[in-house]
């Protein structure tokens, strides 16, 4: 038996803080449990009341004569702490603390919450909250509405986890209007004990839950532990799809970062990485959350991206076609047999090619013939049926036809019944028969695309991992020496040597302290060369006019030295200028960026994308949390919008993608071995033609000062 069963399926519930006053949370929550017809035994606890809503009240939990599985606590913080001692003595199995005034207010409230969590942990009692809405289980064998939401949702196969209690009440109202039912419904609040990972693990094993929806403000455990556990949930033999909406999609806080990676990523880069690595499907709104959940609840997934569209109006069909392509799907190409079948059933004015237009006067029989034909086609993976209300349209009969065909096919069928009043009866029928139905075709197409992405994730291929022999010892020596000397910024001199230890190809590089030295170095290397300012206080060299590229003569090098130094002094008069770097000019190739930014509680965030001076303008980048292996490296590379530029776009030579995969894994190894790395940019990394490798053109690394390394 799982410990959380006492919270979701208790045999007995005690409400500590139950009130006789309507409108108070303690009264309304108790009333909601009663009105919900809870199948267990309910005990109100209030030392000042004989009864509450005609139910005998008890002065304290210890005076309840029978065993108590779940204690619902609606008391101020200090009283809550006292009640926890009673719960431990009573051997209560689970606690939900609804009341506020704890960690979220800081000070004493935070201390009390930590004490509550510690006491319950020692006693083996699981705790939800505090500062939460409560829990709901609509299952007919339980019927528990232990929350301050009056609405008991209908029973379904979707579970909902929310950090926001206020959002929960809106979601319940929204779900009722859409005909969506729930298996479990929980508000996590402050997460003093039970958090998202506990709930995801529990719900994955719950036979009544087929889809999990989440609203996240921040994850309590968001690092590798979360990634490893959730990846198993979404990838196992019986995967559970997880849909998540994450609040706060802004870059606040990123502006203070020194690297391109830090300024682009922000905390959202971390969550993008977590979702990508775990197979969680991220949505942008509550509407979209329900759109997708309705499709996932059918447990039908397309085996490919080919969709058939049946419509009684040309315009919506075109909209659906456009959204299909934008979402990564494609129109199915019907077989000759399917086209022949459509031609035999539809009038001459109908369009028998995808999207199939059955014409505005289509009756249910015409819809049936069209949908039946296209869904049988082996070139079709899913179907979208669009209905617009016209004078001759019978929405309910069309809905019955669709539900009949949808029930007998393993392929997903979704609908867009456009309108409100005229199609309401048909919409209601589809909802009751668990056929996903939307008001607009673009919503339906996006839901199918989400199903397809989920199916791709579950059946993704796995490549053999790389095996490397890094010079870890030399890399450690470099980092330790820099830290002992108080150096927290590593430019190309030290940075290139560290990268060389991890398999990166770097350019010949030397430091010149005078124009004469720069000329001598350039002659030794051979022209052309690149020159760059070297100063711990100047991280972004281009901003200080501190870079010269493609220098071909002694005269150019001599002049460039003076110009670079003068520009650096004008940019930052207090900067310590070590000299000017002279570097062999890199062979041609495609510029990409590899980056790292460390986040407390999550670890190192890796970034890959289009590089060079435009990285922060286009932000065509993707993120993953270290460590990564070969499979994640491959998915990172293919995820950027500009991947075709690396893959031989319009006849251009293909870049060396194989070496790029290896270098991403090498970078991951490097930050795992050297946790003092705070930020890192390799920008650009020049990726040469296929088989010719890649060269580091610029690197900057920021590390912790001595005695401050945080993993």
C-alpha positions as CSV (number, residue, x, y, z in Angstrom):
1,X,0.0,0.0,0.0
2,X,1.4,3.4,-0.9
3,X,1.6,6.0,1.8
4,X,-0.3,8.5,-0.3
5,X,-3.3,6.2,-0.4
6,X,-4.2,7.6,3.1
7,X,-4.5,11.0,1.5
8,X,-6.4,10.1,-1.7
9,X,-8.4,7.1,-0.5
10,X,-8.9,7.3,3.2
11,X,-11.4,5.3,5.1
12,X,-11.7,8.0,7.7
13,X,-11.2,11.8,7.8
14,X,-10.9,14.2,10.7
15,X,-11.2,17.9,10.0
16,X,-9.2,19.8,12.6
17,X,-10.5,23.4,12.7
18,X,-14.0,22.5,11.4
19,X,-16.2,25.5,12.0
20,X,-19.9,26.2,12.7
21,X,-19.8,29.5,10.8
22,X,-20.7,29.3,7.1
23,X,-18.2,31.1,4.9
24,X,-15.2,30.1,7.0
25,X,-12.9,27.6,5.3
26,X,-13.2,25.2,8.2
27,X,-17.0,25.1,7.7
28,X,-17.1,25.0,4.0
29,X,-14.4,22.4,3.6
30,X,-16.3,20.1,6.1
31,X,-19.5,20.8,4.3
32,X,-17.9,19.9,0.9
33,X,-16.8,16.5,2.2
34,X,-20.4,15.9,3.4
35,X,-22.0,17.2,0.2
36,X,-19.7,15.1,-1.8
37,X,-21.1,12.0,-0.1
38,X,-17.7,10.7,1.2
39,X,-17.9,6.9,1.5
40,X,-15.8,6.8,4.7
41,X,-16.3,8.2,8.2
42,X,-16.0,11.9,8.9
43,X,-15.1,13.5,12.2
44,X,-15.3,17.3,12.9
45,X,-12.8,18.5,15.6
46,X,-13.6,21.7,17.4
47,X,-13.3,22.2,21.2
48,X,-16.1,24.9,21.1
49,X,-18.8,23.0,19.2
50,X,-21.0,20.0,20.1
51,X,-21.8,19.3,16.5
52,X,-21.2,20.7,13.0
53,X,-23.9,20.3,10.3
54,X,-25.6,17.7,12.5
55,X,-22.4,15.6,12.9
56,X,-21.0,15.1,16.5
57,X,-17.9,17.2,17.0
58,X,-14.9,16.2,19.2
59,X,-12.8,18.6,21.4
60,X,-9.6,17.1,20.1
61,X,-8.2,14.6,17.7
62,X,-7.2,12.3,20.5
63,X,-10.8,12.0,21.7
64,X,-12.0,10.6,18.3
65,X,-12.9,7.0,19.3
66,X,-11.7,5.3,16.1
67,X,-8.6,5.2,13.9
68,X,-8.1,8.2,11.6
69,X,-6.4,7.9,8.2
70,X,-6.4,11.5,7.1
71,X,-6.3,14.7,9.1
72,X,-7.4,17.9,7.3
73,X,-5.9,20.8,9.3
74,X,-7.4,24.3,9.0
75,X,-5.6,26.0,11.9
76,X,-3.2,28.9,12.5
77,X,0.5,27.9,12.3
78,X,1.1,27.5,16.1
79,X,-2.1,25.5,16.5
80,X,-1.1,23.4,13.5
81,X,2.2,22.5,15.2
82,X,0.3,21.3,18.3
83,X,-2.1,19.4,16.2
84,X,0.7,17.6,14.5
85,X,1.8,16.2,17.8
86,X,-1.7,14.8,18.3
87,X,-1.7,13.3,14.8
88,X,1.6,11.5,15.6
89,X,0.1,10.2,18.9
90,X,-3.1,9.2,17.1
91,X,-1.1,7.4,14.4
92,X,-2.7,9.3,11.6
93,X,-1.4,8.1,8.2
94,X,-1.7,11.3,6.2
95,X,-2.1,15.1,6.7
96,X,-3.3,17.9,4.5
97,X,-2.7,21.4,5.8
98,X,-5.0,23.9,4.1
99,X,-4.3,27.0,6.2
100,X,-1.7,29.6,5.2
101,X,0.8,31.7,7.2
102,X,3.8,29.4,6.9
103,X,6.8,29.4,4.6
104,X,5.2,31.9,2.2
105,X,5.3,34.6,4.9
106,X,8.8,33.8,6.2
107,X,10.0,34.2,9.7
108,X,8.2,32.2,12.4
109,X,5.8,30.7,9.8
110,X,8.7,29.3,7.9
111,X,10.2,27.8,11.0
112,X,6.9,26.2,12.0
113,X,6.5,24.6,8.6
114,X,10.0,23.1,8.8
115,X,9.2,21.7,12.3
116,X,6.0,20.2,11.0
117,X,7.8,18.6,8.1
118,X,10.6,17.2,10.3
119,X,8.1,15.8,12.9
120,X,6.0,14.1,10.2
121,X,9.0,12.7,8.4
122,X,10.3,11.1,11.6
123,X,6.8,9.6,12.2
124,X,6.3,8.4,8.7
125,X,3.3,10.7,8.0
126,X,3.0,12.2,4.5
127,X,2.0,15.9,4.4
128,X,0.3,17.9,1.6
129,X,0.6,21.7,1.9
130,X,0.4,23.9,3.8
131,X,-1.3,26.8,2.0
132,X,-3.2,24.6,-0.4
133,X,-6.7,24.0,-1.7
134,X,-6.8,20.4,-0.6
135,X,-7.4,17.1,-2.4
136,X,-10.3,15.6,-4.4
137,X,-11.0,12.0,-5.5
138,X,-14.3,11.7,-7.4
139,X,-14.0,7.9,-7.7
140,X,-17.4,6.4,-6.8
141,X,-15.7,4.2,-4.2
142,X,-14.2,7.2,-2.4
143,X,-16.0,10.4,-3.3
144,X,-13.7,12.7,-1.3
145,X,-13.9,16.4,-1.8
146,X,-11.5,17.5,0.9
147,X,-11.1,21.0,-0.4
148,X,-12.7,24.4,-0.2
149,X,-14.0,24.1,-3.8
150,X,-17.7,23.5,-3.8
151,X,-17.6,21.7,-7.1
152,X,-17.0,17.9,-7.1
153,X,-15.8,17.1,-10.6
154,X,-17.1,14.1,-12.5
155,X,-15.1,10.9,-12.5
156,X,-12.5,10.6,-15.3
157,X,-9.0,9.3,-16.2
158,X,-7.1,12.7,-15.9
159,X,-5.3,13.7,-12.7
160,X,-4.4,17.3,-12.1
161,X,-1.5,18.7,-9.9
162,X,-1.4,22.4,-9.2
163,X,0.8,24.6,-7.1
164,X,-1.8,27.3,-7.1
165,X,-5.0,26.7,-5.1
166,X,-6.8,29.7,-6.8
167,X,-6.2,28.2,-10.2
168,X,-7.7,24.9,-9.1
169,X,-11.2,26.4,-8.6
170,X,-11.1,28.0,-12.0
171,X,-9.9,24.7,-13.6
172,X,-12.7,22.8,-11.9
173,X,-15.3,25.2,-13.3
174,X,-13.6,25.1,-16.8
175,X,-13.6,21.2,-16.7
176,X,-17.2,21.0,-15.9
177,X,-18.1,23.2,-18.9
178,X,-15.9,21.0,-21.2
179,X,-17.2,17.7,-19.8
180,X,-13.8,16.7,-18.5
181,X,-13.6,14.3,-15.6
182,X,-10.8,13.7,-13.1
183,X,-9.2,10.7,-11.4
184,X,-7.3,12.7,-8.7
185,X,-7.1,16.5,-8.1
186,X,-4.6,18.0,-5.8
187,X,-3.2,21.4,-4.8
188,X,0.4,21.1,-3.5
189,X,0.8,24.5,-1.9
190,X,4.1,25.0,-0.2
191,X,5.2,21.4,-0.7
192,X,6.6,21.0,2.8
193,X,6.7,17.2,2.2
194,X,4.8,15.9,-0.8
195,X,6.0,17.4,-4.0
196,X,5.5,17.0,-7.8
197,X,7.8,14.0,-8.0
198,X,6.0,12.1,-5.3
199,X,2.7,12.7,-7.0
200,X,3.9,11.9,-10.5
201,X,5.3,8.6,-9.2
202,X,2.1,7.8,-7.4
203,X,-0.2,8.8,-10.2
204,X,1.8,6.8,-12.8
205,X,1.0,3.7,-10.7
206,X,-2.6,4.7,-10.3
207,X,-4.8,2.4,-12.5
208,X,-7.5,5.2,-12.6
209,X,-5.1,7.8,-14.1
210,X,-4.2,7.8,-17.8
211,X,-3.1,11.4,-18.2
212,X,-1.5,13.9,-15.8
213,X,-1.9,17.6,-16.0
214,X,0.4,20.0,-14.0
215,X,0.5,23.7,-13.2
216,X,4.0,24.5,-12.0
217,X,5.5,27.7,-10.5
218,X,8.7,26.0,-9.5
219,X,9.9,22.5,-8.9
220,X,11.0,21.5,-5.4
221,X,13.2,18.8,-6.8
222,X,14.1,19.7,-10.4
223,X,17.6,18.2,-10.9
224,X,18.8,14.9,-12.2
225,X,16.6,13.0,-9.7
226,X,13.5,14.5,-11.2
227,X,14.7,13.9,-14.8
228,X,15.6,10.3,-14.3
229,X,12.4,9.4,-12.5
230,X,10.0,11.2,-14.8
231,X,11.8,9.9,-17.9
232,X,10.8,6.4,-16.7
233,X,7.2,7.5,-16.2
234,X,6.9,8.7,-19.8
235,X,9.0,6.1,-21.5
236,X,8.3,2.8,-19.8
237,X,6.2,-0.1,-21.2
238,X,3.0,1.6,-19.9
239,X,3.9,5.3,-20.2
240,X,1.8,8.0,-18.6
241,X,1.7,11.2,-20.6
242,X,2.4,14.4,-18.6
243,X,1.1,17.8,-19.8
244,X,2.5,20.9,-18.0
245,X,1.9,24.6,-17.9
246,X,4.8,26.6,-16.3
247,X,4.2,30.1,-15.1
248,X,6.7,32.9,-15.5
249,X,8.0,32.6,-19.0
250,X,10.2,35.7,-18.7
251,X,13.9,36.3,-18.8
252,X,14.0,38.2,-15.5
253,X,17.3,37.7,-13.8
254,X,19.1,36.7,-16.9
255,X,20.4,40.2,-17.6
256,X,23.0,40.0,-14.9
257,X,24.7,37.0,-16.5
258,X,28.1,37.5,-18.1
259,X,27.9,34.8,-20.8
260,X,25.6,34.6,-23.8
261,X,24.3,31.3,-22.4
262,X,23.4,33.0,-19.1
263,X,21.7,36.0,-20.7
264,X,19.6,33.8,-23.0
265,X,18.7,31.0,-20.7
266,X,17.2,32.4,-17.6
267,X,15.3,29.9,-15.4
268,X,13.1,29.1,-18.4
269,X,16.0,27.5,-20.1
270,X,16.2,25.1,-17.2
271,X,12.5,24.2,-17.4
272,X,12.7,23.8,-21.2
273,X,15.6,21.4,-20.7
274,X,13.7,19.4,-18.0
275,X,10.6,19.1,-20.1
276,X,12.6,18.1,-23.2
277,X,14.7,15.5,-21.3
278,X,11.6,13.9,-19.5
279,X,9.1,13.9,-22.3
280,X,6.8,16.3,-20.5
281,X,4.7,18.2,-23.1
282,X,4.7,21.9,-22.3
283,X,1.6,23.9,-23.1
284,X,1.2,27.7,-23.2
285,X,-2.3,28.2,-21.6
286,X,-5.0,26.5,-19.5
287,X,-7.1,26.3,-22.7
288,X,-4.3,24.4,-24.4
289,X,-3.8,22.2,-21.4
290,X,-7.4,21.0,-21.7
291,X,-7.2,20.8,-25.4
292,X,-4.4,18.3,-25.2
293,X,-5.7,16.5,-22.2
294,X,-8.9,15.6,-24.0
295,X,-7.0,14.1,-26.8
296,X,-4.6,12.2,-24.6
297,X,-7.4,10.8,-22.5
298,X,-8.6,8.7,-25.4
299,X,-5.4,6.7,-25.2
300,X,-5.1,6.7,-29.0
301,X,-1.9,7.9,-30.6
302,X,-1.0,8.3,-34.3
303,X,1.8,6.1,-35.5
304,X,2.8,8.8,-38.0
305,X,2.2,12.4,-38.9
306,X,-0.2,12.0,-41.8
307,X,-3.6,13.5,-41.0
308,X,-6.8,13.4,-43.0
309,X,-9.2,16.3,-42.9
310,X,-13.0,16.1,-43.6
311,X,-14.9,19.4,-43.7
312,X,-18.2,20.9,-44.9
313,X,-16.5,24.3,-45.5
314,X,-13.5,25.2,-47.5
315,X,-12.2,28.0,-45.3
316,X,-11.8,26.0,-42.1
317,X,-10.2,23.2,-44.1
318,X,-7.5,25.6,-45.3
319,X,-7.0,26.9,-41.7
320,X,-6.6,23.3,-40.5
321,X,-4.2,22.5,-43.4
322,X,-2.0,25.5,-42.5
323,X,-1.9,24.6,-38.8
324,X,-1.2,21.0,-39.6
325,X,2.0,22.0,-41.4
326,X,3.0,24.6,-38.7
327,X,2.5,21.9,-36.1
328,X,4.8,19.4,-37.8
329,X,2.1,17.2,-39.4
330,X,1.4,16.6,-43.0
331,X,-1.6,15.9,-45.1
332,X,-2.2,12.3,-45.9
333,X,-2.0,11.3,-49.6
334,X,-4.9,9.0,-50.2
335,X,-4.6,5.7,-52.1
336,X,-6.4,5.3,-55.4
337,X,-8.8,3.0,-53.7
338,X,-9.7,5.7,-51.1
339,X,-10.2,8.3,-53.8
340,X,-12.4,5.9,-55.8
341,X,-14.5,5.3,-52.6
342,X,-14.9,9.0,-51.9
343,X,-15.8,9.7,-55.6
344,X,-18.5,7.1,-55.4
345,X,-20.2,8.6,-52.3
346,X,-19.7,12.3,-52.7
347,X,-21.3,14.7,-55.2
348,X,-19.3,15.9,-58.2
349,X,-18.8,19.3,-56.6
350,X,-17.0,17.8,-53.6
351,X,-13.3,17.7,-53.2
352,X,-12.1,14.1,-52.9
353,X,-8.5,14.9,-52.2
354,X,-7.2,15.9,-48.8
355,X,-8.7,18.0,-47.2
356,X,-11.9,16.4,-48.2
357,X,-14.7,18.9,-48.7
358,X,-18.1,17.2,-48.4
359,X,-19.9,20.5,-49.2
360,X,-22.1,22.7,-47.0
361,X,-25.3,20.6,-47.5
362,X,-23.6,17.4,-46.3
363,X,-25.9,15.0,-44.4
364,X,-24.7,12.6,-41.7
365,X,-24.5,9.8,-44.3
366,X,-22.0,11.8,-46.4
367,X,-19.9,12.5,-43.4
368,X,-19.9,8.8,-42.5
369,X,-18.9,7.7,-46.0
370,X,-16.0,10.3,-46.1
371,X,-14.7,9.6,-42.6
372,X,-15.0,5.9,-43.0
373,X,-13.0,6.0,-46.3
374,X,-10.1,8.2,-45.1
375,X,-9.7,6.5,-41.7
376,X,-9.3,3.1,-43.4
377,X,-6.6,4.3,-45.7
378,X,-3.2,2.9,-44.7
379,X,-1.6,6.3,-45.5
380,X,-3.7,8.0,-42.8
381,X,-2.5,8.1,-39.2
382,X,-5.3,10.4,-37.7
383,X,-8.4,12.3,-38.8
384,X,-9.9,15.7,-38.1
385,X,-13.6,16.3,-38.8
386,X,-14.8,19.9,-39.2
387,X,-18.4,20.9,-39.0
388,X,-19.8,24.4,-39.5
389,X,-23.5,25.0,-38.7
390,X,-25.5,25.6,-41.8
391,X,-29.2,25.5,-42.3
392,X,-29.2,21.9,-43.4
393,X,-26.6,20.7,-40.8
394,X,-27.7,18.1,-38.2
395,X,-24.9,18.4,-35.7
396,X,-26.2,15.6,-33.3
397,X,-26.6,13.0,-36.1
398,X,-23.1,13.9,-37.5
399,X,-21.7,13.5,-34.0
400,X,-23.3,10.1,-33.6
401,X,-21.8,9.0,-36.9
402,X,-18.3,10.2,-35.9
403,X,-18.4,8.6,-32.5
404,X,-19.5,5.3,-34.1
405,X,-16.5,5.3,-36.4
406,X,-14.1,6.6,-33.8
407,X,-14.9,3.8,-31.4
408,X,-13.9,1.1,-33.9
409,X,-10.7,2.5,-35.1
410,X,-7.3,2.5,-33.3
411,X,-6.4,5.8,-35.0
412,X,-7.2,9.1,-33.2
413,X,-10.2,11.1,-34.5
414,X,-10.7,14.6,-33.3
415,X,-13.4,17.1,-34.2
416,X,-13.9,20.9,-34.6
417,X,-17.6,21.8,-34.3
418,X,-17.5,25.5,-35.0
419,X,-20.0,27.6,-33.2
420,X,-21.8,27.5,-29.9
421,X,-25.6,27.2,-29.9
422,X,-26.3,25.4,-33.1
423,X,-23.7,22.7,-32.5
424,X,-24.1,22.4,-28.7
425,X,-26.1,19.1,-28.8
426,X,-23.5,17.5,-31.1
427,X,-20.7,18.7,-28.9
428,X,-22.3,17.3,-25.8
429,X,-22.7,13.9,-27.5
430,X,-19.0,13.9,-28.5
431,X,-17.9,14.9,-25.0
432,X,-20.1,12.1,-23.4
433,X,-18.5,9.6,-25.8
434,X,-15.0,10.8,-25.1
435,X,-14.3,12.1,-28.6
436,X,-12.1,15.2,-28.5
437,X,-14.0,18.2,-29.8
438,X,-12.9,21.8,-30.3
439,X,-14.4,25.1,-31.4
440,X,-11.7,25.8,-33.9
441,X,-9.8,23.5,-36.3
442,X,-6.4,24.9,-35.3
443,X,-6.9,23.8,-31.7
444,X,-7.8,20.3,-33.0
445,X,-4.7,20.1,-35.3
446,X,-2.4,21.2,-32.5
447,X,-3.8,18.5,-30.2
448,X,-3.1,15.8,-32.8
449,X,0.4,17.2,-33.2
450,X,0.9,16.8,-29.4
451,X,-0.2,13.2,-29.6
452,X,2.3,12.6,-32.4
453,X,5.2,14.2,-30.5
454,X,4.3,12.0,-27.5
455,X,4.3,8.9,-29.6
456,X,7.7,9.9,-31.1
457,X,9.1,10.3,-27.6
458,X,7.9,6.9,-26.4
459,X,9.3,5.1,-29.5
460,X,12.5,7.1,-29.9
461,X,15.7,5.3,-31.0
462,X,18.6,4.8,-28.7
463,X,22.2,5.1,-29.9
464,X,25.3,3.5,-28.3
465,X,27.1,5.9,-26.0
466,X,30.5,7.4,-26.7
467,X,33.6,6.4,-24.8
468,X,36.2,9.0,-24.1
469,X,39.5,9.3,-22.3
470,X,39.8,12.9,-21.0
471,X,42.8,14.4,-19.4
472,X,40.9,15.2,-16.2
473,X,44.0,15.5,-14.1
474,X,45.5,18.4,-16.2
475,X,42.1,20.2,-16.4
476,X,41.9,20.0,-12.6
477,X,45.3,21.5,-12.2
478,X,44.4,24.5,-14.5
479,X,41.2,25.2,-12.5
480,X,42.9,24.8,-9.1
481,X,45.8,27.1,-10.1
482,X,43.4,29.8,-11.4
483,X,41.4,29.7,-8.2
484,X,44.4,29.8,-6.0
485,X,45.5,32.9,-7.8
486,X,42.1,34.5,-7.4
487,X,41.4,34.2,-11.1
488,X,37.7,33.6,-11.8
489,X,37.7,34.5,-15.5
490,X,39.4,32.2,-17.9
491,X,39.9,33.5,-21.4
492,X,41.4,31.6,-24.4
493,X,44.8,31.0,-23.0
494,X,43.7,28.9,-20.1
495,X,40.3,28.1,-21.6
496,X,41.7,26.5,-24.7
497,X,44.0,24.3,-22.7
498,X,41.1,23.0,-20.6
499,X,39.0,22.4,-23.7
500,X,42.0,20.5,-25.3
501,X,41.9,18.2,-22.2
502,X,38.3,17.2,-23.2
503,X,38.9,16.6,-26.9
504,X,38.2,20.0,-28.4
505,X,40.3,21.1,-31.3
506,X,41.7,24.6,-30.6
507,X,43.7,27.0,-32.7
508,X,47.4,27.9,-32.2
509,X,47.2,30.8,-29.7
510,X,49.8,33.0,-28.1
511,X,49.8,36.2,-26.0
512,X,51.6,39.3,-27.2
513,X,52.5,42.2,-24.9
514,X,53.9,44.5,-27.6
515,X,53.2,45.1,-31.3
516,X,56.6,43.6,-32.1
517,X,55.8,40.4,-30.3
518,X,52.4,40.2,-32.1
519,X,54.2,40.5,-35.5
520,X,56.7,37.8,-34.6
521,X,54.0,35.4,-33.4
522,X,51.9,36.0,-36.5
523,X,54.9,35.3,-38.8
524,X,55.6,32.1,-36.9
525,X,51.9,30.9,-37.2
526,X,51.5,32.0,-40.7
527,X,48.9,34.4,-42.0
528,X,46.0,35.1,-41.8
529,X,45.6,35.6,-38.1
530,X,43.0,36.9,-35.6
531,X,43.8,39.3,-32.7
532,X,41.8,39.8,-29.5
533,X,42.1,41.8,-26.4
534,X,43.0,39.9,-23.2
535,X,41.6,41.4,-20.0
536,X,39.8,39.8,-17.0
537,X,37.5,42.9,-17.0
538,X,36.5,42.7,-20.7
539,X,34.5,39.5,-21.3
540,X,32.6,40.5,-24.4
541,X,35.6,41.6,-26.6
542,X,33.5,42.8,-29.6
543,X,31.7,45.3,-27.4
544,X,35.1,46.9,-26.6
545,X,36.2,46.9,-30.3
546,X,38.7,44.3,-29.2
547,X,38.7,41.9,-32.1
548,X,40.4,42.0,-35.5
549,X,39.9,39.2,-38.0
550,X,41.7,38.1,-41.1
551,X,44.9,40.1,-40.7
552,X,47.4,39.2,-43.5
553,X,50.5,41.4,-43.1
554,X,53.0,42.6,-40.5
555,X,51.7,46.1,-41.0
556,X,48.1,45.1,-40.3
557,X,49.1,43.2,-37.2
558,X,51.2,46.1,-35.9
559,X,48.4,48.6,-36.4
560,X,45.7,46.2,-35.0
561,X,47.6,45.8,-31.7
562,X,47.6,49.6,-31.0
563,X,43.9,49.9,-32.1
564,X,42.8,47.0,-29.9
565,X,44.6,48.3,-26.8
566,X,43.3,51.9,-27.3
567,X,39.7,50.6,-27.8
568,X,39.9,48.5,-24.7
569,X,41.2,51.5,-22.6
570,X,38.4,53.7,-23.9
571,X,35.8,51.0,-23.1
572,X,37.0,50.4,-19.6
573,X,39.8,52.7,-18.3
574,X,40.2,50.6,-15.2
575,X,40.6,47.3,-17.0
576,X,43.9,45.4,-16.5
577,X,45.1,44.7,-20.0
578,X,47.4,41.6,-20.1
579,X,48.1,42.0,-23.8
580,X,46.6,40.9,-27.2
581,X,46.0,37.4,-28.2
582,X,47.3,36.3,-31.6
583,X,45.5,33.3,-33.0
584,X,45.7,31.3,-36.2
585,X,42.7,32.1,-38.5
586,X,40.2,29.2,-38.5
587,X,39.2,27.3,-41.6
588,X,35.8,28.1,-42.9
589,X,32.7,26.4,-41.5
590,X,29.3,26.9,-39.8
591,X,29.3,29.0,-36.6
592,X,27.5,27.4,-33.6
593,X,27.6,28.1,-29.9
594,X,28.1,25.7,-27.0
595,X,27.4,27.1,-23.6
596,X,26.9,26.4,-19.9
597,X,25.2,28.1,-17.0
598,X,24.9,26.7,-13.5
599,X,21.7,27.0,-11.6
600,X,21.4,26.3,-7.8
601,X,19.3,23.1,-7.2
602,X,19.4,22.1,-10.9
603,X,23.1,21.8,-11.8
604,X,24.7,22.8,-15.1
605,X,22.5,23.8,-18.0
606,X,24.0,23.1,-21.4
607,X,23.1,25.3,-24.4
608,X,23.5,24.6,-28.2
609,X,22.5,26.7,-31.1
610,X,23.3,29.0,-33.9
611,X,26.5,30.9,-33.0
612,X,28.5,34.0,-33.8
613,X,27.5,37.6,-33.2
614,X,23.8,37.0,-33.8
615,X,23.2,34.4,-31.0
616,X,21.3,36.8,-28.7
617,X,19.4,38.3,-31.6
618,X,17.9,35.1,-33.1
619,X,18.2,32.9,-29.9
620,X,17.9,29.8,-32.0
621,X,19.1,27.6,-29.1
622,X,18.2,24.5,-27.1
623,X,18.9,23.5,-23.6
624,X,19.6,20.3,-21.6
625,X,20.7,19.6,-18.0
626,X,24.1,17.9,-17.6
627,X,24.9,15.1,-17.7
628,X,23.9,14.2,-21.2
629,X,24.8,11.3,-23.4
630,X,24.8,10.8,-27.1
631,X,21.1,10.5,-27.6
632,X,20.4,13.8,-25.9
633,X,23.2,15.4,-27.9
634,X,21.6,14.2,-31.2
635,X,18.2,15.6,-30.2
636,X,19.7,18.9,-29.2
637,X,21.4,19.4,-32.5
638,X,18.2,18.4,-34.5
639,X,16.0,20.6,-32.3
640,X,17.2,24.1,-33.4
641,X,15.4,25.8,-36.3
642,X,18.6,26.3,-38.2
643,X,19.5,22.6,-38.2
644,X,19.1,22.4,-42.0
645,X,22.0,24.8,-42.3
646,X,24.2,22.1,-40.8
647,X,22.6,19.3,-42.8
648,X,23.3,20.4,-46.3
649,X,20.7,23.1,-46.9
650,X,20.1,23.8,-50.7
651,X,23.1,21.7,-51.8
652,X,25.7,23.2,-49.4
653,X,28.1,20.7,-47.9
654,X,27.0,18.9,-44.8
655,X,28.7,20.0,-41.6
656,X,30.5,17.5,-39.4
657,X,27.5,16.7,-37.2
658,X,29.1,13.5,-35.8
659,X,32.0,15.5,-34.2
660,X,29.4,18.0,-32.9
661,X,27.6,15.2,-31.1
662,X,30.8,14.1,-29.4
663,X,31.8,17.6,-28.3
664,X,28.4,18.3,-26.6
665,X,29.0,15.1,-24.6
666,X,32.6,16.1,-23.9
667,X,31.3,19.5,-22.6
668,X,28.8,17.7,-20.4
669,X,31.6,15.6,-19.0
670,X,33.8,18.7,-18.4
671,X,31.2,20.5,-16.2
672,X,30.4,17.3,-14.3
673,X,34.1,16.8,-13.5
674,X,34.6,20.5,-12.7
675,X,31.6,21.8,-10.7
676,X,33.2,25.2,-10.1
677,X,32.3,26.3,-13.6
678,X,29.6,28.9,-13.3
679,X,29.3,30.1,-16.9
680,X,31.0,29.1,-20.2
681,X,30.7,30.1,-23.8
682,X,32.4,28.5,-26.8
683,X,31.3,31.0,-29.4
684,X,31.8,30.5,-32.1
685,X,32.7,26.8,-32.5
686,X,33.5,26.5,-36.2
687,X,32.0,23.3,-37.5
688,X,33.7,22.2,-40.8
689,X,32.5,20.1,-43.6
690,X,31.5,16.5,-42.9
691,X,34.5,14.4,-41.6
692,X,36.7,17.5,-41.1
693,X,35.9,18.2,-37.4
694,X,35.3,21.5,-35.6
695,X,37.5,24.2,-34.2
696,X,37.1,26.4,-31.1
697,X,37.4,30.1,-32.3
698,X,36.6,31.7,-28.9
699,X,36.0,30.6,-25.4
700,X,35.3,32.2,-22.0
701,X,34.9,30.5,-18.7
702,X,33.8,31.9,-15.3
703,X,34.5,29.9,-12.2
704,X,33.8,30.1,-8.5
705,X,36.5,31.8,-6.4
706,X,38.2,29.6,-3.8
707,X,36.0,27.9,-1.1
708,X,32.7,28.9,-2.8
709,X,32.1,26.0,-5.3
710,X,28.5,24.9,-5.3
711,X,27.5,21.8,-7.1
